[in-house]
Amino acid sequence: MNSRDEKLKAFDRLLTIMDELREKCPWDKKQTMESLRHLTIEETYELADAILERDMDEIKKEIGDLMLHMVFYARIASETGDFDIADVLNGICDKLIARHPHVYGEVRVSGEEEVKANWEKLKLKEGNRSVLDGVPASLPAMVKAQRIQEKARGAGFDWEHAEQVWQKVQEELNEFYNEAQRGNKEAMEREFGDVLFSLINYARFLDLNPENALEKTNKKFIQRFQYMESAAAADGRSLSDLTLIEMDAYWNKAKNLE
């Protein structure tokens, strides 16, 4: 691993390159925070994919891409006199110190849950009107549900036992099924949302990440489906020509290969 001096030198190198690109490259010169926004979102998802794949080389590359974006935003802000990278880094350092009085102060905590609860209390003291104010409105719905539940737990609003949450899941499933039988689309959608929210809650109690779990299932389905396509093509068949029983046979072969 690199020394602290080598890490600082590498960061300084990135800052220097960013300055040079902003001054000399036609593409970099014309970028704004708004034009970079969608690219940053894309890079974030690419990092998330690499993490799920446990591809350390790809993770390293994507962290670099995101680091570049952070430096880019700070460089743009420095040109308007709003802030620079030093302000950004000092700001997060100050916040971390203030939010960890059990490390940098005299506060004593019993464990992780108390740390989380204190974190939310400190945020309220800093001016947040609600514990839930820190949940970005643009988060994907599943991630947002998980963060809402985590923040509510930090404020002490939560179930006591996982079994209680599972009973809630079953209750919501029954309510969704009843509305499905009636055929009321609006009520079905509402109850289906409740089912998902309660399942996410149960996953949290089991220390499972629902977003990661669903994405792994997505990837697994894609791999199996694409195997069906290629295996059928190798046999001179098309999926559209297969019966469901024949498709299921290919599907089971894909499962066995895993």
N, C-alpha and C positions, 0 to 999 in steps of 0.2 A: 504494500500500500504506500501511497505517496505521503510525504511529510507535510506538516502544516504549511511550511514555506512554499512547497511545491503546489499545494492546493491554492494558496493565495496568488501565486504567480500565474497559475492557469486561469483563475478568475480575472486577473488583471489583463491577461492576454485576450480573453473574450471581450472585455470592455473596450480594449484598444481596437480590435477588429470591428466591433459594432460602430465605434466612432468613425472608422475609416469607410465602412460600407455606407453609413448614413451620409457621408460627405461626398463619396465618389461613385457609388453605384446608382444608376437611374431608377432601378426598381425599388431599392431600399429607401432612396430619397423621397419617393412619393407616398410611402406607406403612412397610414394613420392608425390610431387605436381601433377605429371602426373597421378598417380594411383588414386588420390583423385578427380581429375577434373570431371570425369563423374558422380561420386557420388554427388558432389556439385551441378551439373546441375540438377540431379534428385531431390535433396532436395529442390532446388529453385522452381521447378515446383510443388512439393508437398505443399509448402507454398502458392504458387499462387492458387492452388485448394482449400486449406482451407480458403483462403481469400474470394474466390467466394462463398463458402458454408457458410460463416460467422460463422464458427465453431471456437469459441475463444479458446477452449481447444486444438484443433488441431493446431491452429495458434501458440499458446504458445509452443507446442511441436516442431513444425517445425522451429521456430525461434531459439530454443535451438540447434537443429541439425545443423543449419547454423552457429550459434555462435561457436559451436565446430569445424566446418571446418575452420573458420577464425583463431581460436587459433591454430589449427593443422598446417596450412600453415606457420603461424608466427614461431611456434616452429621449423619446418623443416628448415626455413631460418636462424634461430638463430644458428643452428648447423653448417652451412657453413659460418657463420659470415657476412651474407648479411644484415640482419635486424632482429629485434625482435618485440614483440607485442607493446612495448613502442614506437618504431619508427613508427609503423603503426598508433597508436592512435594519437601520436603527429603530424604525417603528415596530417591526416584528420582534426585535430583541426586547424592546421596552414592554411590549405586550406579553411576551412569554414570561418575563420576570414578574410582572404584575399579576399574571394569572397563575403563578406557581409559588404562592407564599409559603407552601410547605417545603420548598427547596431554597428560596431566597429570603424567607422570613422566619417568623417564630411559630407559624401555624403547624399543628400536628394533625395528621390524617391516619385513618385506620386502613385505608386501601383505595383501590381504583374508583369504586363507586362514590366515595366521599370526595375524591379529587374532581370527578365529573360534576357533582352537585355544587361544589365550591366554585367551579368554573362558570356555571350558569348564574350563580348569585353575583359573581364579580361582573359579569357582562351586564346584568341589570343595573348595578351600581354605576357602570360606565355610561349609562343613558339608554340602553335598550328598553323599549316599552314592554316587550313581551319576551319570554323565553324562546318563543318560536320566531322572533324577528330575524334570527340569523340563518333561517332556511331559505336559500335562494328560490325565487318564484319560478325560475326557468329550469330547475332540476327535473330530470325525468321522473315520472310519477312514482315509480317503485323506489328509487333512491330517496325521493322527497318523503315518502311515507316512513321509511326507515329512520331518516334524520328527525322527523317530527316525533316519532316514538322515543328515540334516544334522548331528545331534549326534554320531553315530558317526564321521562324517567329521572333525568337529572334534577327536575324540580320536585320529585317525590310522587308524581302521579303515574302509578303503574300497578299492574297486577302483582300479587304476592308469590304465586306459584305457577309453573308452566301448565299444570293440569287445568287451572282456571282459564288460561288462554285457549287451550285445546277445546274446552267446553264451549267457549265463545265461537271458535271456528266451526264447530258442529252446528251451533245455533244459527250462524250466518249461512251455512250451507243449506240448512233446511228452509230458511226464509227465501233464499235465492231459488231453490227448487220449487217452492210453492208459487212464487211469482212467475217462474218459467212455465208452469202448468197453466197459469191464467193467461199468459201471453202478453202481458202489459210491458212493452219495451222499456218505458221510462223506469218503472219499478224494478224490472230485471237488471237494468244497468246500475241502479242505485244499490241493489242488494249484491250484485257481483262485485262492485267496488268494496263493499263491506267485507265480502269473503276474502278478497285479496289483502285488504288492510289487516284483517285478523290473522291471515296466514303469515304475513310479513312479521307481525307481532310475535307469533309463535316461533318463527325462525330465529328471531332475536333472542328469545328465551333459551333456545338451544345453541346459541352462539354461532348461528349460521348466517352468512351474508346472502340474502335472497337475490340480489342483482347478480352476484357471481354464480350462484347456483343455476339461475335461469339461463345465463349466458353460456355456461358449460353445457347445459341441455341443448341450447340452440346449436352450438358447435357439433355436439354429438349427433343431432338430427341431420345436420348438413352433411357430415361425413358418411353417415349410413345411407342417406338418400343418393348422394353422389356415387357411392359404391353400387347401389342398385342400378343407376343409370349406366355406369361403365360395364358392370357385369352383364346386364341385359344386352348392351351393344356388342360385347364380346361374343355373345351367343346369337348375334344377328337379330336381336329383338329390340323393340322400342317399348318404353314404359306404357305408352298409350295402347299397345297391343296386348298387354298382360292383364290377366284377371287379378283380383285382389289376393287370391290364394297364391298365385305365382309371385306376385310382388312380395307377399309375406315370406315366401321361401328365400328370396334374395335378401330381404331385410334380416332374417335370422342368420344368414351367412355373414352379413356385415357385423352383427352383434358378436358372433363367434370369433370373428377376426380380432375383436377388441380384447 
